[in-house]
Amino acid sequence: MNVANVMTTEVDCCTPESTCKEAAMKMKELDVGAIPICENEKLVGIITDRDLVIKGVASDLSSDTAVSELLTNNIVVTGTKDMSIEEAAKIMSQEQIRRLPIVENETLIGMVSLGDLAVNNQSSDEAGEALKEISVPSGSNN
């Protein structure tokens, strides 16, 4: 089974110029923990609720701070709609991420989460293994 069969295709984005408050309000409205950051439909980053708290609030940044200031300068880990669920779970496990943006020609077309993988009977083992790997604290040898 491919990622296209389980991914969310109605994905709302923020722009790099969006404020932390706008991103947080969008997360609340959509009941999600991450918002992709897109510029002219091209995925340029992703911001999580944890980013807003740790890099924003705990660092005493204003809620009017642009989300671009909180984005990590690393390359965004992405997947494709044609990859298998097992491949997606493996990437999520290796990268220790809970959400994988799905792109086509650098354009965001969907998002797959561990929850999406877990609700699919064929992928529940892969999702469980990915969650186990993701949940291991950084630097842990367990």
Beta strands, then each sheet from edge to edge (+ up, - down):
strand 1: 34-39
strand 2: 42-48
strand 3: 99-104
strand 4: 107-113
sheet 1: 1+ 2-
sheet 2: 3+ 4-
end
